[in-house]
Amino acid sequence: MNLFYNKHGVGDVLMVTIEPTNENLEYTLKKDITIIKSDDKIVGFNIFNASKYVQIEGAGNIKTEEKHISSIQDLLESESIDYKLDVDLSPKFVIGYVKEKSKHPDADKLSVCQVDVGNETLQIVCGAPNIDQDQKVVVAKVGAVMPSGMLIKDAELRGVPSSGMICSMKELELEGAPKEKGIMVLDDSYTVGTPFFEDER
C-alpha cells in the first residue's frame, strides 16, 4: 500500500494505492471515500477531508505506518466498506548480496542476478554496467517507492521475471551521486538484509 498526500497541491485528499493500475477503472463515492476498482477488484481509495480521519505529517509520498493503516481501516469500517487492509511494513530498501550473475538470454546489456536480501533470494534483472557477483548493493524491494515517485513492482524484462531493483546513488537521490551509469557498490561493513535508510530501521 502506498500513500500520497499534498494538501497545498491537491487539497486535503489522501490517495491510497493498493495495486497500481490504470486499466478499466471504476469510481464509487461513499461520503468522503472514493472507492477505486479495476475489473471489480478494489485497487485504491481517495479519502477526502483526510486530516479529519488520518494523522499525516509531510507531503508527497508518505511512509506508511501502523497508525495510518489503523485509521484508514477504521474509516472503511465506519462506512461499511468490506475491505481488509493487508500491508507489509517491512523495510523496502535493504542491503543485498549478489550471489550469482548471468547474462540475459535475450539482451546483451542486461544481467540476471540472484540477490540475497536476508530472508529470501530475489531474481533481479539489472542493466548497470558495473554489476557483478559478490557485491553488496542496495535493493529496492517490490512495494518500494523511489524518491522519484516510481513504485517498484514485479516485472518481466525481455521475458525474464524480475522482483525488485538494484539501485544507483542517483536513483536514491544521494548527495555526491556520480554522473556515470552504475549501481552503488557497498563495502563489507554493511550487513545483508538490514535496512539501508535510517528511517526504516
N, C-alpha and C positions, 0 to 999 in steps of 0.2 A: 504494500500500500504506500502511495506517495501523496504528500500534501503540498499544496501550493496556495500561498496567501499574499496578496499585495493590496492592502487597503487603499493606498493612495492611487495606484494604477487601475485597479479593477473594482474597488469597493469592498465592503465588508462581506466578502464571499470566500469560503474555504472550498477549494477544489480537491476532491478526494478521488485519486485514480487507483482503482483496484487492478484492472487489466488494461494496459494501453492499447487502444484500437480506434480506428476511425470508420469502421465498416458497419453499415446498417444500424446506425444509432437511433434510438427512440428515447424521448424525454417525457417523464411524467412528473408534474409538480404536485407536491403534497405539503401544504403550508410553506415552511421555509426550506424544504428539501426538494431538489430536483433529482429524481432517480434516473440514471443513465443506463440504458440497456443496449446490448448488441445481440441480435438473434435470440431475444428473450432471456438473456443472461445479464445480471447486473454487473456492470464494469466500472461504475463510479457514481459519485454523488456531488452535487454542488449545494453547499449549505449557505443560505443567505442569512444576514444578520448573525454571522458566525461568532462574533465576540460575545453574544448572549449565551452561547452554548459551549464554546471551546476556548480554553485559555491558550492564546497564541502569542509567542514572542518573535519579533523579527518579521522579515518579509522575504518573498521568493520561495524557494524550496525549503520547507520546514522539516527538520529532523523529527521523525515520528517517535513519540514517546508513549508510555503506558497511559498517561493521563489523557492524551489525545484520543486513544483508542476507546478508553472507558467513557469519555464524554460523548463521542460520536455514537457509540453503541447505545448509550442511554437515550440519546435523541431519537435514534431509529426506533427503539422500543416504545418510546412515548408516542410516536406517530404510527404505531402498529405496522412498521415495515419489517417484514420477516427476513432478516439477513444477519448472519453472524460474521463479524469481522475476524478473520484468521490472519494474524500479522506476525511475520518473523522479525523480531527486533535485534537479532544478532548483528554484529558489525558487518558492514558490506565492503569495506576497504581493508584488506588483510595482507599479511606477509605470506607470499607463496614461494615455493621452491620448484624450479623446473627440473623434473625428474628425467624427462625424455623430450627430445625434439626431433621431428622427422619432416621430410619435405612433403608439402601438399601435393597430392596426386594430380591436381589439375590447375596449379598456379605456381609459377616459378618464384614469385616474391613472397609467398605465404609459407609459414611453418605451422605444423600441427604439434602442439605441446601438451604434455601431461604434467599438470601442476599440482603439487601437494599444498593444500591450504590448511593443513592441521587435522581436520576431522573428515576430509574427503579428498579425492584427487579429481580435478576438473580437466576436461579436454578443452583447450582454448586455441583457436586459430589466431596467429599473430603475424602481422606484416612488417614488424620492425626489423631493420637490417642487423641490429646488434643482439637479437635474441639468441640465447644459447643454453645448452644443457648445463646443469649445476649452478645456475644463477639464483640468487634471491631477488624477488621482484615484488611490486605492489600489484595486487589483483583486485579489480572491481568485480564483485560477485553479482550474479543476477539479482536485480532489485535495487542495485546501487544507482544513485542519481549523481551524475558527474557535475562538476562546477558549471559546466555549460548548460545544464538542464537536461542533458540526454539521459534517458533511462536505459540501463543495461538489461538486455533480455536474452533468453536463449535464442540462438540464431543458427543459420547454416550459411557457411561461406564457401561458395563454389562446390556445394554438395556435401561439405564436411560439417557436422554439428560442432557448435562452439558455445560453451557456457561460461561467460564472463569475459573480461578484458584485462590484458597486461598493460599497465599504464606507463605513460611517459610523464616527465615533470611538467611539460606544457599542458597535457590533458588534465593534470591535477591542479593546474594553475599555481605551481610552487614558484617562489621567488628564485631568480637565477636560472630559470629553465633555459637549456641550450636551444639554439635555433635549428641545429641538426636534428634530423629524424632519429628516433630511437627510444626504447623503453628505459626507465630508470633502473639501474642495477644497484642493489644494496650490498653493504658489507656483511661480514659474518656475525656482527653484533646483534642483528635482528633475529627474532625467534619466529619460526614458521607457525602460522595460524593466529598470531596476535594481531590486534587492530593496528592500522598504520596511523590513523588520526587520533589525537588525544581525546577528542570529544566522543569517540566511540568506545573508549576504554571503560 
